[in-house]
Structure formats: structure tokens, C-alpha cells
């Protein structure tokens, strides 16, 4: 619940939040899952 609150506040205040990280395949699956719940999600490569 604490993590969800932090992410919600990040989205509210900054307009975005990193909710997951990993391999491209894993992230594509996570994005699709979020879309399935009616959430807006995008995939972006890490800025090293």
C-alpha cells in the first residue's frame, strides 16, 4: 500500500512514475497487463 501511494503521488506531482523494470519482454508483458486494467502505461529504455 505504501508503494502504491508513492507511485500515485509521483504520477500526480510529476506526471509519471517508474512502476516496473527488467527485460524488454517482461516490461512488454507488464505494460499489457496495466492496459488490461485500464491504466495508461508506456515502455521506455533506461537512461544510463
C-alpha positions as CSV (number, residue, x, y, z in Angstrom):
1,X,0.0,0.0,0.0
2,X,2.9,2.4,0.8
3,X,4.4,1.8,-2.7
4,X,1.1,2.3,-4.4
5,X,0.6,5.6,-2.5
6,X,4.1,6.8,-3.5
7,X,3.6,5.9,-7.2
8,X,0.2,7.6,-7.2
9,X,1.8,10.8,-5.7
10,X,4.6,10.6,-8.3
11,X,2.1,10.5,-11.1
12,X,0.1,13.3,-9.6
13,X,3.0,15.6,-9.0
14,X,5.5,14.7,-11.7
15,X,3.1,13.3,-14.4
16,X,4.8,9.9,-14.4
17,X,6.3,7.1,-12.3
18,X,8.5,4.1,-12.9
19,X,6.5,1.1,-11.7
20,X,8.5,-1.7,-13.1
21,X,11.9,-2.5,-14.6
22,X,13.5,-5.6,-16.2
23,X,14.0,-7.2,-19.6
24,X,12.1,-5.8,-22.6
25,X,10.0,-9.0,-22.7
26,X,9.0,-8.6,-19.0
27,X,8.2,-4.9,-19.4
28,X,6.1,-5.5,-22.5
29,X,4.1,-8.1,-20.5
30,X,3.7,-5.6,-17.6
31,X,2.5,-2.8,-19.9
32,X,-0.1,-5.1,-21.5
33,X,-1.3,-6.1,-18.0
34,X,-1.6,-2.4,-17.0
35,X,-3.5,-1.7,-20.2
36,X,-5.8,-4.6,-19.3
37,X,-6.7,-2.8,-16.1
38,X,-7.5,0.4,-18.0
39,X,-4.2,2.1,-16.9
40,X,-2.1,4.2,-19.3
41,X,1.5,2.7,-19.5
42,X,4.4,3.2,-21.8
43,X,7.7,1.4,-22.2
44,X,10.9,3.4,-22.1
45,X,14.5,2.4,-22.2
46,X,16.6,3.3,-19.2
47,X,18.7,6.4,-19.5
48,X,22.2,5.2,-18.4
